Amino acid sequence: MEMIGLYPTWFEPGLGSGWIVGLIATIHVLFSHTSVGAAIFFAFLANYAHRHQRPDLLEFIRRYGLFLLVFSYVLGSITGPGIWYSTTVASPRGISALIHSFVWMWATEWVFFVIEVVGVYMLVYLANRLNARTHLKVSVIFGLASYTTMLVIVGILSFMMWPGQAGWYETGGVLNAFYGPNTFAQLGMRSAFMFTMTAVVGGIVAARFQDAAFKKDVARKLAWLGICSAVAGAAMFQWYLNTLPETAALVLANRLPAWFQPALLGILGATVAYFAMTLLQPRTLVAGGAAAMTLAVLVFGLWPEEVARESIRKPWVAGQYVYSNQVVGRDVPGMGVRSEIPTIEAHGFLKTMVFLPDHQRTITDSNRVEAGRVLALATCSNCHSLSATGMRPLRNYFSASNSTSEIADYLQAALSTGNTLYMPQIPFKDDEALALASFIATLNLPSAPAATQAKAQAATSTIKE
Ligand code: HEC
């Protein structure tokens, strides 16, 4: 029989594998965006310094560069491979899809990353030994190499939302996958906000300057950079929203946590206010304040943004053909990829999953709950935590008053048909649905669904139907 190549599931009970990836990735975004923005800013400052005979600005570049070596390059180089490790186990087929389209893009990115790392070392350790022209050249090469790494990664990230060109499904081809409206809008948005982060983090360095006049000068430059980039970023964000698939817009409108929009607006307003303050009163720029602001941007800006980008991609993880639960849900003739849904519909999951002990392939009275757990791990746990904490706990959507057969009916009605916008089509055989329902019933279900009212009602009303 034809099998489907699902890998064993990485199950993380506390948070859910998706949130582990999200945490590592969000921290990485802070480091990587700060350093790319700083690289471009350094090129600008170096140019300015040489034109206006301002060697003191070169000292700022050196110190900020040194700070970045630890802050961005060490921690960024830990979280970067961290993303590879965590996504490879959390979403092996999602990563595989990306590698199949973009392996040379990534190779390109690594080349430029090496240039970038050499560049930052040169800027810091050769700062006082290079002549002015060479120093300027190094900073321009550093800036361009950094930005190229961002350019390449953004194309890959936007492919995760959807391929650049709709024709890609038929034709394949890396450029069709890479370039699309979403790529450019996302590049614009990230390019703007990376300068905001550069300005926020730069405050930690600038605050330590003793010379009041110099500190004031740098503080004002950072403040203007921060204000302009935050405002530009907000505009780019609107553009970005307009380049999303229709389903994403619906999820955005209906399914994001209530705190999402206020958090983003709040942090944007707070950032602009903060920079207005340091612009008018450079004295108020202190290292602790700048560090707190950096943390706030991470928690209230980047985390919601990354969570949202991940949510609105649902039910897909990559290219709108690999579902978040790793099943290939669509034909892609251009890549020689076939949907696995027909195979699963014909034979069920338990018969077609490769990594499964034989005694779990057939459901009996004695292994029903165990088989249900296998199904929950393979088909739900990528998006729903199976414990009480973490990402969208599965138990929150059901109540103790639901009978096993009611739960099974819901699973068949909503999931086997692919009736929801944000969940994959998950075609269960009748006995599989019952097994999964039996497992769900063991999750110590709350007496009333704990998910927010509207969602809970949606769940129970579907169950009751
Ligand atoms: C691609 C990710 C994904 C997968 C896989 C997934 N879900 Fe969901 N599920 C969601 C999202 C997103 C929501 C909406 C949650 C919200 O708004 O709180 C949801 C909501 C639900 C709800 C609430 C009712 C509803 O229709 O909105 C139930 C019940 C549910 N999921 C059960 C399951 C079960 C059982 C599985 C595995 C067989 C599963 N889900 C697999 C993403 C997923």
Boltz pocket constraint, residues with backbone or C-beta under 6 A from the ligand:
constraints:
  - pocket:
      binder: B
      contacts: [[A, 254], [A, 255], [A, 311], [A, 314], [A, 315], [A, 316], [A, 323], [A, 324], [A, 325], [A, 375], [A, 376], [A, 379], [A, 380], [A, 381], [A, 382], [A, 383], [A, 384], [A, 392], [A, 394], [A, 397], [A, 398], [A, 411], [A, 414], [A, 415], [A, 420], [A, 422], [A, 423], [A, 424], [A, 426], [A, 451], [A, 455], [A, 458], [A, 459], [A, 462]]
      max_distance: 6.0
